[in-house]
């Protein structure tokens, strides 16, 4: 049975990544909508994995430059995190800097560009790459190897 790492980037458009460190295959997805709608999407993805070996990580919120945006993100983040905890999942928070460092990138754009070369879909967005970076970072922390040369990123569905 495979172990799955789920990365979530909460924003107005949520990024979601499913990472299998053994196969080095990642599937990414993004969805625009309400926190309730995002939670339905997450639950659907989790149910379709048919595995009890799942680790969920969320990109930690840390930027307080724009109070209105931060307030909205905290509500979304809190709702999704609390709901997943209530469903029995343990959520690990990953700082964006740690996630980028795991990919050997210094900036958000640098991480996206590095991952873009391995994407089989139309366009890899910041939402996709942030979610995947969080999932990969957690798997590395758990002792899994990561090699760009073996990485394949596919669209999971939703907006490519």
C-alpha positions in Angstrom: 0.0 0.0 0.0 1.3 3.4 -0.9 1.8 6.2 1.5 0.3 9.5 0.4 1.3 13.0 1.3 -1.4 15.6 0.8 -0.3 19.3 0.5 -2.9 22.1 0.8 -2.4 25.7 -0.1 -5.4 27.7 1.2 -6.2 30.8 -0.8 -9.2 32.1 -2.7 -8.1 29.4 -5.2 -7.0 26.4 -3.2 -4.0 24.3 -4.3 -4.1 20.6 -3.6 -1.3 18.1 -4.2 -1.2 14.3 -3.8 2.4 13.1 -3.5 3.6 9.5 -3.6 7.2 9.5 -2.6 7.8 5.8 -3.5 6.7 6.3 -7.2 7.7 10.0 -7.4 4.4 10.7 -9.0 2.5 13.8 -7.9 -1.0 14.9 -8.9 -2.0 18.5 -8.5 -5.4 20.3 -8.5 -6.8 23.7 -7.8 -10.3 24.8 -7.0 -11.8 28.2 -6.6 -14.7 28.4 -4.1 -15.8 28.7 -0.6 -14.1 26.9 2.3 -17.1 24.5 2.4 -16.6 23.7 -1.3 -12.9 23.3 -0.8 -13.5 20.9 2.1 -15.8 18.8 -0.1 -13.1 18.6 -2.8 -10.5 17.6 -0.2 -12.7 14.9 1.3 -13.5 13.6 -2.1 -9.8 13.3 -3.0 -9.0 11.6 0.4 -11.9 9.1 0.0 -10.6 8.2 -3.5 -7.1 7.3 -2.3 -8.4 4.1 -0.6 -5.6 4.3 1.9 -5.2 4.8 5.6 -1.6 5.9 5.2 -2.1 9.6 4.6 -0.3 12.6 5.9 -1.8 16.0 5.4 0.2 19.3 5.4 -1.0 22.8 5.1 1.0 25.8 4.1 1.3 27.9 7.2 0.0 31.4 7.1 2.6 34.0 8.0 2.2 37.2 5.9 0.4 40.0 7.7 1.0 42.7 5.1 -2.7 43.0 4.0 -5.1 42.6 7.0 -8.3 42.1 4.9 -6.7 39.3 2.9 -5.1 37.7 6.0 -8.5 37.7 7.8 -10.2 36.0 4.9 -7.4 33.4 4.7 -7.4 32.7 8.4 -11.1 32.0 8.3 -10.7 29.6 5.3 -7.6 28.0 6.8 -9.2 27.5 10.2 -12.4 26.1 8.8 -10.5 23.5 6.6 -8.0 22.6 9.3 -10.6 22.3 12.1 -12.9 20.2 9.8 -10.1 17.8 8.8 -9.0 17.4 12.5 -12.7 16.6 13.4 -12.6 13.9 10.7 -9.7 12.3 12.5 -6.7 13.6 10.4 -3.6 15.1 11.9 -2.5 18.3 10.2 1.1 19.4 9.9 1.8 23.1 9.2 4.7 23.8 7.0 6.2 27.3 6.7 6.5 28.4 3.0 10.2 29.0 3.4 10.8 25.4 4.6 8.8 24.1 1.7 10.8 26.1 -0.9 14.1 25.0 0.8 13.1 21.4 0.5 12.9 22.0 -3.3 16.2 23.9 -3.2 14.5 27.1 -4.3 14.7 30.6 -2.8 11.5 32.1 -4.0 7.9 31.1 -4.7 8.5 31.6 -8.4 11.7 29.6 -8.3 9.9 26.6 -6.8 7.2 26.8 -9.5 9.7 27.1 -12.3 11.6 24.1 -11.0 8.5 22.0 -10.8 7.0 23.2 -14.1 9.5 21.2 -16.1 8.0 18.0 -14.7 4.3 18.9 -15.2 2.4 17.0 -17.9 -0.6 19.4 -17.8 -1.2 22.8 -19.4 0.1 25.2 -16.8 1.5 24.7 -13.3 0.3 27.5 -11.1 1.6 28.9 -7.8 -1.3 27.2 -6.1 -0.2 23.8 -7.5 3.5 24.3 -6.7 2.9 25.6 -3.2 0.7 22.6 -2.3 3.2 20.2 -3.8 6.2 21.8 -2.1 4.4 21.5 1.3 3.7 17.7 0.6 7.3 17.0 -0.6 8.8 18.9 2.4 6.8 16.8 4.8 7.8 13.6 3.1 11.5 14.6 3.2 11.1 15.4 6.9 9.7 11.8 7.3 12.8 10.4 5.7 11.7 9.8 2.1 14.2 10.5 -0.7 13.3 13.2 -3.3 14.9 13.3 -6.8 13.8 15.8 -9.4 15.0 13.5 -12.2 12.3 10.9 -11.3 9.5 13.4 -10.6 6.4 13.3 -12.7 3.6 15.8 -12.0 0.1 15.2 -13.5 -3.2 17.2 -13.2 -5.6 15.6 -10.8 -8.6 17.5 -12.2 -10.3 20.8 -11.8 -8.7 23.9 -13.3 -5.5 22.9 -15.1 
